[in-house]
Amino acid sequence: MPRMTTLNSPYLLGFDGIERLLDRVSRSSGDGYPPYNIERLPQNGGSVSTLRITLAVAGFTRDQLDVTLEDNQLAIRGKQVEEPEREFLHRGIAARQFQRTFVLADGMDVSGAALENGLLVIDLARPEPERVVRTIEIRDNS
């Protein structure tokens, strides 16, 4: 059975990449670990909109975390190493690896990342695009 496309309107030209992007997002992990927040930070009168992603990564050190940006996909990975010399009588804090990905819009830029008190904070900036109006010349083909 052929798959129905969501962007099949004749008025939406060149948006087939968005459909692939939606497929990629829908296939991402439904795992809720680690929990995260996304917030919009207030603008300081500038033309740059700032978003902040905060992940709760308690127990991870900076060396155990990896933040990469590839093809507009922000990936955060964490991997803790098991310490065989430690013997736990009760283990309520899981030492497991994770991968959390976010798809960023064109023009989004990762402006920095910081780890403090078990929270990994990643700031994203999106400069306001310059509005360009262009007149297209109509040729006479006669």
N, CA, C and O atoms as a GROMACS GRO file, in nm:
protein
  568
    1MET      N    1   0.084  -0.117   0.000
    1MET     CA    2   0.000   0.000   0.000
    1MET      C    3   0.089   0.125   0.000
    1MET      O    4   0.178   0.136   0.085
    2PRO      N    5   0.068   0.217  -0.093
    2PRO     CA    6   0.152   0.337  -0.096
    2PRO      C    7   0.125   0.426   0.025
    2PRO      O    8   0.013   0.436   0.074
    3ARG      N    9   0.230   0.489   0.070
    3ARG     CA   10   0.221   0.575   0.187
    3ARG      C   11   0.170   0.712   0.144
    3ARG      O   12   0.216   0.769   0.045
    4MET      N   13   0.074   0.764   0.220
    4MET     CA   14   0.020   0.896   0.192
    4MET      C   15   0.118   1.001   0.243
    4MET      O   16   0.169   0.989   0.355
    5THR      N   17   0.145   1.101   0.163
    5THR     CA   18   0.233   1.207   0.207
    5THR      C   19   0.150   1.316   0.273
    5THR      O   20   0.036   1.341   0.233
    6THR      N   21   0.207   1.379   0.373
    6THR     CA   22   0.135   1.484   0.444
    6THR      C   23   0.151   1.618   0.375
    6THR      O   24   0.070   1.709   0.397
    7LEU      N   25   0.253   1.632   0.294
    7LEU     CA   26   0.278   1.759   0.227
    7LEU      C   27   0.257   1.745   0.077
    7LEU      O   28   0.348   1.773  -0.001
    8ASN      N   29   0.138   1.701   0.037
    8ASN     CA   30   0.113   1.675  -0.104
    8ASN      C   31   0.035   1.786  -0.173
    8ASN      O   32  -0.018   1.765  -0.282
    9SER      N   33   0.025   1.902  -0.113
    9SER     CA   34  -0.045   2.014  -0.174
    9SER      C   35   0.037   2.069  -0.289
    9SER      O   36   0.160   2.078  -0.279
   10PRO      N   37  -0.029   2.107  -0.400
   10PRO     CA   38   0.047   2.166  -0.512
   10PRO      C   39   0.106   2.302  -0.478
   10PRO      O   40   0.188   2.354  -0.554
   11TYR      N   41   0.066   2.362  -0.366
   11TYR     CA   42   0.118   2.492  -0.325
   11TYR      C   43   0.244   2.480  -0.238
   11TYR      O   44   0.308   2.581  -0.208
   12LEU      N   45   0.278   2.360  -0.197
   12LEU     CA   46   0.397   2.337  -0.115
   12LEU      C   47   0.504   2.274  -0.203
   12LEU      O   48   0.509   2.152  -0.217
   13LEU      N   49   0.587   2.357  -0.261
   13LEU     CA   50   0.690   2.308  -0.353
   13LEU      C   51   0.825   2.305  -0.283
   13LEU      O   52   0.865   2.402  -0.219
   14GLY      N   53   0.895   2.192  -0.295
   14GLY     CA   54   1.029   2.180  -0.238
   14GLY      C   55   1.031   2.147  -0.090
   14GLY      O   56   1.134   2.166  -0.025
   15PHE      N   57   0.922   2.098  -0.035
   15PHE     CA   58   0.916   2.067   0.108
   15PHE      C   59   0.930   1.918   0.136
   15PHE      O   60   0.896   1.873   0.246
   16ASP      N   61   0.978   1.840   0.040
   16ASP     CA   62   0.992   1.696   0.061
   16ASP      C   63   1.095   1.666   0.170
   16ASP      O   64   1.087   1.562   0.235
   17GLY      N   65   1.192   1.754   0.191
   17GLY     CA   66   1.289   1.736   0.299
   17GLY      C   67   1.223   1.744   0.436
   17GLY      O   68   1.266   1.677   0.529
   18ILE      N   69   1.120   1.825   0.447
   18ILE     CA   70   1.048   1.836   0.575
   18ILE      C   71   0.978   1.706   0.608
   18ILE      O   72   0.973   1.664   0.724
   19GLU      N   73   0.925   1.641   0.506
   19GLU     CA   74   0.859   1.513   0.531
   19GLU      C   75   0.959   1.408   0.582
   19GLU      O   76   0.927   1.331   0.672
   20ARG      N   77   1.078   1.405   0.524
   20ARG     CA   78   1.182   1.312   0.573
   20ARG      C   79   1.219   1.347   0.717
   20ARG      O   80   1.243   1.259   0.799
   21LEU      N   81   1.224   1.477   0.746
   21LEU     CA   82   1.256   1.523   0.881
   21LEU      C   83   1.149   1.477   0.980
   21LEU      O   84   1.182   1.432   1.090
   22LEU      N   85   1.022   1.487   0.943
   22LEU     CA   86   0.914   1.442   1.030
   22LEU      C   87   0.921   1.292   1.054
   22LEU      O   88   0.894   1.245   1.165
   23ASP      N   89   0.957   1.216   0.951
   23ASP     CA   90   0.975   1.072   0.968
   23ASP      C   91   1.085   1.041   1.068
   23ASP      O   92   1.071   0.953   1.153
   24ARG      N   93   1.196   1.115   1.057
   24ARG     CA   94   1.310   1.093   1.147
   24ARG      C   95   1.272   1.125   1.291
   24ARG      O   96   1.311   1.053   1.383
   25VAL      N   97   1.198   1.232   1.311
   25VAL     CA   98   1.156   1.270   1.446
   25VAL      C   99   1.059   1.167   1.503
   25VAL      O  100   1.068   1.133   1.621
   26SER      N  101   0.967   1.118   1.422
   26SER     CA  102   0.869   1.022   1.473
   26SER      C  103   0.933   0.888   1.509
   26SER      O  104   0.879   0.815   1.592
   27ARG      N  105   1.047   0.856   1.449
   27ARG     CA  106   1.115   0.730   1.480
   27ARG      C  107   1.208   0.742   1.599
   27ARG      O  108   1.261   0.641   1.646
   28SER      N  109   1.228   0.864   1.649
   28SER     CA  110   1.320   0.880   1.761
   28SER      C  111   1.267   0.808   1.884
   28SER      O  112   1.148   0.777   1.893
   29SER      N  113   1.355   0.784   1.975
   29SER     CA  114   1.322   0.706   2.094
   29SER      C  115   1.212   0.771   2.177
   29SER      O  116   1.212   0.892   2.197
   30GLY      N  117   1.121   0.691   2.225
   30GLY     CA  118   1.015   0.739   2.312
   30GLY      C  119   1.056   0.732   2.458
   30GLY      O  120   0.976   0.760   2.548
   31ASP      N  121   1.182   0.695   2.483
   31ASP     CA  122   1.233   0.685   2.618
   31ASP      C  123   1.235   0.823   2.683
   31ASP      O  124   1.276   0.920   2.620
   32GLY      N  125   1.191   0.832   2.807
   32GLY     CA  126   1.186   0.960   2.875
   32GLY      C  127   1.311   0.993   2.953
   32GLY      O  128   1.310   1.082   3.038
   33TYR      N  129   1.421   0.922   2.926
   33TYR     CA  130   1.543   0.944   3.002
   33TYR      C  131   1.649   1.003   2.912
   33TYR      O  132   1.668   0.953   2.802
   34PRO      N  133   1.717   1.103   2.953
   34PRO     CA  134   1.696   1.182   3.075
   34PRO      C  135   1.586   1.286   3.054
   34PRO      O  136   1.561   1.329   2.941
   35PRO      N  137   1.522   1.325   3.163
   35PRO     CA  138   1.419   1.428   3.149
   35PRO      C  139   1.482   1.561   3.109
   35PRO      O  140   1.598   1.589   3.140
   36TYR      N  141   1.403   1.642   3.038
   36TYR     CA  142   1.458   1.769   2.989
   36TYR      C  143   1.350   1.876   2.986
   36TYR      O  144   1.231   1.847   2.987
   37ASN      N  145   1.395   2.000   2.981
   37ASN     CA  146   1.308   2.117   2.963
   37ASN      C  147   1.357   2.192   2.840
   37ASN      O  148   1.475   2.188   2.806
   38ILE      N  149   1.265   2.260   2.773
   38ILE     CA  150   1.299   2.353   2.666
   38ILE      C  151   1.229   2.483   2.699
   38ILE      O  152   1.108   2.485   2.721
   39GLU      N  153   1.305   2.592   2.704
   39GLU     CA  154   1.245   2.721   2.737
   39GLU      C  155   1.294   2.829   2.641
   39GLU      O  156   1.404   2.822   2.587
   40ARG      N  157   1.209   2.929   2.623
   40ARG     CA  158   1.246   3.045   2.545
   40ARG      C  159   1.294   3.152   2.641
   40ARG      O  160   1.223   3.187   2.736
   41LEU      N  161   1.413   3.204   2.618
   41LEU     CA  162   1.468   3.306   2.705
   41LEU      C  163   1.424   3.444   2.655
   41LEU      O  164   1.408   3.464   2.534
   42PRO      N  165   1.404   3.538   2.747
   42PRO     CA  166   1.360   3.672   2.704
   42PRO      C  167   1.468   3.740   2.620
   42PRO      O  168   1.588   3.726   2.645
   43GLN      N  169   1.421   3.814   2.519
   43GLN     CA  170   1.514   3.887   2.433
   43GLN      C  171   1.558   4.014   2.503
   43GLN      O  172   1.482   4.075   2.577
   44ASN      N  173   1.682   4.053   2.477
   44ASN     CA  174   1.737   4.176   2.534
   44ASN      C  175   1.735   4.288   2.431
   44ASN      O  176   1.833   4.361   2.419
   45GLY      N  177   1.626   4.301   2.358
   45GLY     CA  178   1.616   4.406   2.259
   45GLY      C  179   1.690   4.376   2.130
   45GLY      O  180   1.686   4.457   2.037
   46GLY      N  181   1.757   4.264   2.122
   46GLY     CA  182   1.832   4.228   2.002
   46GLY      C  183   1.744   4.154   1.903
   46GLY      O  184   1.625   4.134   1.925
   47SER      N  185   1.806   4.113   1.794
   47SER     CA  186   1.732   4.042   1.690
   47SER      C  187   1.760   3.892   1.695
   47SER      O  188   1.739   3.821   1.597
   48VAL      N  189   1.808   3.844   1.810
   48VAL     CA  190   1.841   3.702   1.825
   48VAL      C  191   1.746   3.639   1.926
   48VAL      O  192   1.736   3.683   2.040
   49SER      N  193   1.675   3.536   1.881
   49SER     CA  194   1.588   3.459   1.969
   49SER      C  195   1.669   3.346   2.030
   49SER      O  196   1.743   3.277   1.958
   50THR      N  197   1.657   3.326   2.161
   50THR     CA  198   1.737   3.224   2.229
   50THR      C  199   1.647   3.120   2.294
   50THR      O  200   1.550   3.152   2.363
   51LEU      N  201   1.682   2.993   2.269
   51LEU     CA  202   1.615   2.880   2.334
   51LEU      C  203   1.718   2.811   2.423
   51LEU      O  204   1.838   2.816   2.395
   52ARG      N  205   1.669   2.748   2.528
   52ARG     CA  206   1.757   2.675   2.619
   52ARG      C  207   1.700   2.535   2.643
   52ARG      O  208   1.584   2.519   2.678
   53ILE      N  209   1.786   2.435   2.622
   53ILE     CA  210   1.752   2.297   2.652
   53ILE      C  211   1.827   2.262   2.780
   53ILE      O  212   1.948   2.280   2.787
   54THR      N  213   1.754   2.212   2.880
   54THR     CA  214   1.816   2.171   3.006
   54THR      C  215   1.786   2.023   3.028
   54THR      O  216   1.670   1.983   3.034
   55LEU      N  217   1.891   1.942   3.039
   55LEU     CA  218   1.876   1.798   3.063
   55LEU      C  219   1.923   1.765   3.204
   55LEU      O  220   2.027   1.815   3.248
   56ALA      N  221   1.849   1.682   3.274
   56ALA     CA  222   1.887   1.636   3.408
   56ALA      C  223   1.979   1.516   3.391
   56ALA      O  224   1.934   1.405   3.360
   57VAL      N  225   2.109   1.538   3.412
   57VAL     CA  226   2.209   1.433   3.391
   57VAL      C  227   2.288   1.408   3.519
   57VAL      O  228   2.411   1.399   3.516
   58ALA      N  229   2.217   1.397   3.630
   58ALA     CA  230   2.283   1.375   3.759
   58ALA      C  231   2.367   1.248   3.752
   58ALA      O  232   2.323   1.146   3.700
   59GLY      N  233   2.487   1.256   3.806
   59GLY     CA  234   2.577   1.141   3.810
   59GLY      C  235   2.672   1.134   3.692
   59GLY      O  236   2.765   1.053   3.693
   60PHE      N  237   2.651   1.216   3.590
   60PHE     CA  238   2.740   1.218   3.475
   60PHE      C  239   2.842   1.330   3.491
   60PHE      O  240   2.809   1.440   3.535
   61THR      N  241   2.966   1.301   3.454
   61THR     CA  242   3.069   1.405   3.452
   61THR      C  243   3.077   1.462   3.311
   61THR      O  244   3.019   1.406   3.217
   62ARG      N  245   3.148   1.570   3.297
   62ARG     CA  246   3.163   1.633   3.166
   62ARG      C  247   3.229   1.537   3.067
   62ARG      O  248   3.196   1.539   2.948
   63ASP      N  249   3.322   1.454   3.114
   63ASP     CA  250   3.389   1.358   3.026
   63ASP      C  251   3.298   1.247   2.978
   63ASP      O  252   3.326   1.183   2.877
   64GLN      N  253   3.189   1.222   3.048
   64GLN     CA  254   3.096   1.116   3.012
   64GLN      C  255   2.983   1.165   2.922
   64GLN      O  256   2.897   1.087   2.882
   65LEU      N  257   2.983   1.295   2.889
   65LEU     CA  258   2.879   1.354   2.804
   65LEU      C  259   2.940   1.400   2.673
   65LEU      O  260   3.055   1.443   2.667
   66ASP      N  261   2.860   1.389   2.566
   66ASP     CA  262   2.904   1.430   2.434
   66ASP      C  263   2.790   1.503   2.366
   66ASP      O  264   2.679   1.450   2.357
   67VAL      N  265   2.816   1.625   2.320
   67VAL     CA  266   2.716   1.705   2.250
   67VAL      C  267   2.768   1.730   2.109
   67VAL      O  268   2.875   1.789   2.092
   68THR      N  269   2.693   1.686   2.007
   68THR     CA  270   2.735   1.704   1.868
   68THR      C  271   2.620   1.761   1.787
   68THR      O  272   2.503   1.742   1.819
   69LEU      N  273   2.657   1.832   1.680
   69LEU     CA  274   2.560   1.888   1.586
   69LEU      C  275   2.601   1.843   1.447
   69LEU      O  276   2.710   1.874   1.400
   70GLU      N  277   2.511   1.769   1.382
   70GLU     CA  278   2.539   1.720   1.248
   70GLU      C  279   2.410   1.725   1.166
   70GLU      O  280   2.308   1.668   1.205
   71ASP      N  281   2.417   1.793   1.052
   71ASP     CA  282   2.301   1.804   0.962
   71ASP      C  283   2.176   1.851   1.036
   71ASP      O  284   2.070   1.789   1.024
   72ASN      N  285   2.188   1.958   1.111
   72ASN     CA  286   2.076   2.017   1.186
   72ASN      C  287   2.019   1.924   1.292
   72ASN      O  288   1.907   1.946   1.339
   73GLN      N  289   2.092   1.822   1.331
   73GLN     CA  290   2.047   1.733   1.437
   73GLN      C  291   2.143   1.745   1.555
   73GLN      O  292   2.262   1.714   1.545
   74LEU      N  293   2.089   1.791   1.667
   74LEU     CA  294   2.165   1.804   1.790
   74LEU      C  295   2.152   1.673   1.866
   74LEU      O  296   2.042   1.629   1.898
   75ALA      N  297   2.266   1.610   1.894
   75ALA     CA  298   2.265   1.482   1.965
   75ALA      C  299   2.342   1.497   2.096
   75ALA      O  300   2.454   1.547   2.098
   76ILE      N  301   2.279   1.453   2.205
   76ILE     CA  302   2.343   1.452   2.336
   76ILE      C  303   2.352   1.307   2.379
   76ILE      O  304   2.252   1.236   2.386
   77ARG      N  305   2.474   1.264   2.408
   77ARG     CA  306   2.497   1.125   2.448
   77ARG      C  307   2.566   1.124   2.584
   77ARG      O  308   2.651   1.208   2.613
   78GLY      N  309   2.528   1.027   2.665
   78GLY     CA  310   2.592   1.008   2.794
   78GLY      C  311   2.625   0.862   2.814
   78GLY      O  312   2.543   0.774   2.784
   79LYS      N  313   2.743   0.836   2.864
   79LYS     CA  314   2.783   0.697   2.888
   79LYS      C  315   2.863   0.690   3.016
   79LYS      O  316   2.970   0.751   3.028
   80GLN      N  317   2.810   0.616   3.112
   80GLN     CA  318   2.880   0.594   3.238
   80GLN      C  319   2.947   0.457   3.232
   80GLN      O  320   2.895   0.362   3.173
   81VAL      N  321   3.062   0.450   3.293
   81VAL     CA  322   3.139   0.326   3.294
   81VAL      C  323   3.112   0.253   3.425
   81VAL      O  324   3.117   0.312   3.533
   82GLU      N  325   3.084   0.124   3.414
   82GLU     CA  326   3.064   0.042   3.534
   82GLU      C  327   3.197   0.028   3.608
   82GLU      O  328   3.301   0.006   3.547
   83GLU      N  329   3.191   0.040   3.738
   83GLU     CA  330   3.310   0.023   3.820
   83GLU      C  331   3.299  -0.111   3.892
   83GLU      O  332   3.224  -0.124   3.988
   84PRO      N  333   3.374  -0.212   3.844
   84PRO     CA  334   3.358  -0.348   3.899
   84PRO      C  335   3.400  -0.360   4.045
   84PRO      O  336   3.356  -0.453   4.113
   85GLU      N  337   3.483  -0.269   4.096
   85GLU     CA  338   3.528  -0.281   4.235
   85GLU      C  339   3.423  -0.234   4.334
   85GLU      O  340   3.438  -0.254   4.454
   86ARG      N  341   3.316  -0.171   4.286
   86ARG     CA  342   3.211  -0.124   4.377
   86ARG      C  343   3.104  -0.232   4.394
   86ARG      O  344   3.059  -0.292   4.296
   87GLU      N  345   3.065  -0.255   4.517
   87GLU     CA  346   2.960  -0.353   4.547
   87GLU      C  347   2.841  -0.278   4.605
   87GLU      O  348   2.851  -0.217   4.711
   88PHE      N  349   2.729  -0.284   4.535
   88PHE     CA  350   2.609  -0.213   4.578
   88PHE      C  351   2.519  -0.307   4.657
   88PHE      O  352   2.493  -0.419   4.614
   89LEU      N  353   2.470  -0.261   4.771
   89LEU     CA  354   2.369  -0.334   4.846
   89LEU      C  355   2.231  -0.300   4.791
   89LEU      O  356   2.139  -0.382   4.794
   90HIS      N  357   2.217  -0.179   4.742
   90HIS     CA  358   2.095  -0.135   4.674
   90HIS      C  359   2.138  -0.038   4.564
   90HIS      O  360   2.220   0.051   4.588
   91ARG      N  361   2.083  -0.055   4.447
   91ARG     CA  362   2.118   0.034   4.335
   91ARG      C  363   1.991   0.100   4.283
   91ARG      O  364   1.917   0.040   4.205
   92GLY      N  365   1.967   0.222   4.327
   92GLY     CA  366   1.849   0.296   4.283
   92GLY      C  367   1.882   0.400   4.179
   92GLY      O  368   1.793   0.452   4.112
   93ILE      N  369   2.011   0.433   4.164
   93ILE     CA  370   2.053   0.529   4.063
   93ILE      C  371   2.113   0.450   3.948
   93ILE      O  372   2.219   0.388   3.961
   94ALA      N  373   2.044   0.453   3.837
   94ALA     CA  374   2.088   0.374   3.723
   94ALA      C  375   2.211   0.435   3.659
   94ALA      O  376   2.219   0.556   3.640
   95ALA      N  377   2.307   0.350   3.626
   95ALA     CA  378   2.425   0.391   3.550
   95ALA      C  379   2.406   0.338   3.409
   95ALA      O  380   2.452   0.228   3.376
   96ARG      N  381   2.339   0.414   3.328
   96ARG     CA  382   2.311   0.368   3.194
   96ARG      C  383   2.342   0.477   3.094
   96ARG      O  384   2.351   0.595   3.128
   97GLN      N  385   2.360   0.435   2.972
   97GLN     CA  386   2.388   0.531   2.868
   97GLN      C  387   2.257   0.583   2.809
   97GLN      O  388   2.152   0.520   2.822
   98PHE      N  389   2.267   0.698   2.744
   98PHE     CA  390   2.148   0.756   2.681
   98PHE      C  391   2.190   0.831   2.556
   98PHE      O  392   2.306   0.868   2.537
   99GLN      N  393   2.091   0.854   2.472
   99GLN     CA  394   2.107   0.942   2.357
   99GLN      C  395   1.976   1.016   2.339
   99GLN      O  396   1.869   0.956   2.327
  100ARG      N  397   1.985   1.146   2.338
  100ARG     CA  398   1.867   1.233   2.318
  100ARG      C  399   1.899   1.321   2.198
  100ARG      O  400   2.003   1.386   2.195
  101THR      N  401   1.809   1.325   2.098
  101THR     CA  402   1.833   1.405   1.979
  101THR      C  403   1.723   1.508   1.960
  101THR      O  404   1.607   1.486   1.995
  102PHE      N  405   1.762   1.620   1.904
  102PHE     CA  406   1.670   1.728   1.871
  102PHE      C  407   1.701   1.771   1.728
  102PHE      O  408   1.818   1.788   1.692
  103VAL      N  409   1.599   1.789   1.647
  103VAL     CA  410   1.617   1.838   1.511
  103VAL      C  411   1.600   1.989   1.514
  103VAL      O  412   1.497   2.039   1.560
  104LEU      N  413   1.700   2.060   1.464
  104LEU     CA  414   1.699   2.206   1.468
  104LEU      C  415   1.660   2.261   1.331
  104LEU      O  416   1.694   2.204   1.227
  105ALA      N  417   1.590   2.372   1.333
  105ALA     CA  418   1.552   2.439   1.209
  105ALA      C  419   1.675   2.502   1.145
  105ALA      O  420   1.775   2.528   1.212
  106ASP      N  421   1.666   2.528   1.015
  106ASP     CA  422   1.774   2.597   0.947
  106ASP      C  423   1.796   2.732   1.013
  106ASP      O  424   1.701   2.801   1.049
  107GLY      N  425   1.920   2.769   1.029
  107GLY     CA  426   1.953   2.897   1.090
  107GLY      C  427   1.976   2.891   1.240
  107GLY      O  428   2.029   2.986   1.298
  108MET      N  429   1.936   2.780   1.304
  108MET     CA  430   1.960   2.766   1.448
  108MET      C  431   2.109   2.738   1.471
  108MET      O  432   2.172   2.665   1.394
  109ASP      N  433   2.163   2.797   1.576
  109ASP     CA  434   2.304   2.782   1.607
  109ASP      C  435   2.318   2.746   1.755
  109ASP      O  436   2.253   2.806   1.840
  110VAL      N  437   2.403   2.649   1.785
  110VAL     CA  438   2.431   2.614   1.923
  110VAL      C  439   2.533   2.714   1.975
  110VAL      O  440   2.647   2.717   1.927
  111SER      N  441   2.493   2.797   2.071
  111SER     CA  442   2.583   2.902   2.118
  111SER      C  443   2.666   2.859   2.238
  111SER      O  444   2.762   2.927   2.274
  112GLY      N  445   2.633   2.746   2.300
  112GLY     CA  446   2.715   2.698   2.411
  112GLY      C  447   2.647   2.591   2.492
  112GLY      O  448   2.526   2.570   2.482
  113ALA      N  449   2.728   2.523   2.574
  113ALA     CA  450   2.677   2.418   2.663
  113ALA      C  451   2.754   2.427   2.794
  113ALA      O  452   2.873   2.457   2.795
  114ALA      N  453   2.684   2.401   2.904
  114ALA     CA  454   2.747   2.405   3.036
  114ALA      C  455   2.685   2.297   3.123
  114ALA      O  456   2.568   2.263   3.109
  115LEU      N  457   2.767   2.243   3.214
  115LEU     CA  458   2.722   2.142   3.309
  115LEU      C  459   2.739   2.199   3.449
  115LEU      O  460   2.850   2.236   3.489
  116GLU      N  461   2.628   2.206   3.524
  116GLU     CA  462   2.634   2.259   3.660
  116GLU      C  463   2.526   2.194   3.745
  116GLU      O  464   2.409   2.190   3.706
  117ASN      N  465   2.565   2.143   3.859
  117ASN     CA  466   2.474   2.082   3.956
  117ASN      C  467   2.386   1.973   3.894
  117ASN      O  468   2.267   1.964   3.925
  118GLY      N  469   2.444   1.891   3.807
  118GLY     CA  470   2.371   1.779   3.748
  118GLY      C  471   2.279   1.818   3.634
  118GLY      O  472   2.201   1.735   3.588
  119LEU      N  473   2.287   1.943   3.588
  119LEU     CA  474   2.204   1.988   3.476
  119LEU      C  475   2.294   2.028   3.360
  119LEU      O  476   2.386   2.108   3.376
  120LEU      N  477   2.267   1.972   3.244
  120LEU     CA  478   2.337   2.010   3.122
  120LEU      C  479   2.250   2.112   3.051
  120LEU      O  480   2.137   2.084   3.013
  121VAL      N  481   2.305   2.232   3.033
  121VAL     CA  482   2.231   2.343   2.972
  121VAL      C  483   2.292   2.370   2.835
  121VAL      O  484   2.412   2.393   2.824
  122ILE      N  485   2.209   2.369   2.731
  122ILE     CA  486   2.253   2.397   2.594
  122ILE      C  487   2.171   2.514   2.543
  122ILE      O  488   2.048   2.509   2.540
  123ASP      N  489   2.240   2.621   2.503
  123ASP     CA  490   2.173   2.740   2.451
  123ASP      C  491   2.177   2.739   2.299
  123ASP      O  492   2.279   2.711   2.238
  124LEU      N  493   2.063   2.771   2.242
  124LEU     CA  494   2.048   2.778   2.096
  124LEU      C  495   2.009   2.920   2.059
  124LEU      O  496   1.926   2.982   2.126
  125ALA      N  497   2.067   2.972   1.953
  125ALA     CA  498   2.035   3.107   1.906
  125ALA      C  499   1.982   3.099   1.765
  125ALA      O  500   2.029   3.021   1.682
  126ARG      N  501   1.881   3.181   1.739
  126ARG     CA  502   1.827   3.191   1.604
  126ARG      C  503   1.817   3.339   1.569
  126ARG      O  504   1.725   3.407   1.613
  127PRO      N  505   1.912   3.387   1.489
  127PRO     CA  506   1.903   3.527   1.447
  127PRO      C  507   1.778   3.547   1.361
  127PRO      O  508   1.741   3.460   1.283
  128GLU      N  509   1.716   3.661   1.376
  128GLU     CA  510   1.598   3.693   1.296
  128GLU      C  511   1.642   3.706   1.150
  128GLU      O  512   1.733   3.784   1.120
  129PRO      N  513   1.579   3.631   1.059
  129PRO     CA  514   1.623   3.638   0.919
  129PRO      C  515   1.592   3.775   0.860
  129PRO      O  516   1.493   3.840   0.894
  130GLU      N  517   1.681   3.817   0.771
  130GLU     CA  518   1.661   3.944   0.704
  130GLU      C  519   1.549   3.928   0.602
  130GLU      O  520   1.551   3.835   0.522
  131ARG      N  521   1.454   4.018   0.605
  131ARG     CA  522   1.340   4.013   0.512
  131ARG      C  523   1.385   4.073   0.378
  131ARG      O  524   1.425   4.189   0.372
  132VAL      N  525   1.377   3.993   0.274
  132VAL     CA  526   1.419   4.037   0.142
  132VAL      C  527   1.301   4.029   0.048
  132VAL      O  528   1.237   3.924   0.034
  133VAL      N  529   1.272   4.140  -0.017
  133VAL     CA  530   1.169   4.144  -0.120
  133VAL      C  531   1.241   4.166  -0.252
  133VAL      O  532   1.318   4.261  -0.267
  134ARG      N  533   1.215   4.078  -0.346
  134ARG     CA  534   1.284   4.084  -0.474
  134ARG      C  535   1.182   4.090  -0.586
  134ARG      O  536   1.086   4.013  -0.586
  135THR      N  537   1.203   4.178  -0.680
  135THR     CA  538   1.115   4.187  -0.796
  135THR      C  539   1.175   4.103  -0.907
  135THR      O  540   1.293   4.115  -0.939
  136ILE      N  541   1.093   4.017  -0.965
  136ILE     CA  542   1.136   3.929  -1.072
  136ILE      C  543   1.098   3.992  -1.205
  136ILE      O  544   0.981   4.024  -1.228
  137GLU      N  545   1.197   4.009  -1.290
  137GLU     CA  546   1.172   4.068  -1.422
  137GLU      C  547   1.099   3.967  -1.510
  137GLU      O  548   1.133   3.849  -1.512
  138ILE      N  549   1.001   4.015  -1.582
  138ILE     CA  550   0.925   3.930  -1.675
  138ILE      C  551   0.979   3.958  -1.816
  138ILE      O  552   0.973   4.070  -1.866
  139ARG      N  553   1.032   3.851  -1.877
  139ARG     CA  554   1.087   3.865  -2.011
  139ARG      C  555   0.977   3.852  -2.115
  139ARG      O  556   0.872   3.791  -2.091
  140ASP      N  557   1.003   3.909  -2.229
  140ASP     CA  558   0.912   3.895  -2.343
  140ASP      C  559   0.973   3.790  -2.434
  140ASP      O  560   1.079   3.814  -2.492
  141ASN      N  561   0.910   3.675  -2.449
  141ASN     CA  562   0.965   3.564  -2.530
  141ASN      C  563   0.916   3.565  -2.673
  141ASN      O  564   0.918   3.461  -2.739
  142SER      N  565   0.874   3.678  -2.723
  142SER     CA  566   0.825   3.679  -2.861
  142SER      C  567   0.933   3.708  -2.962
  142SER      O  568   0.906   3.712  -3.082
   0.00000   0.00000   0.00000
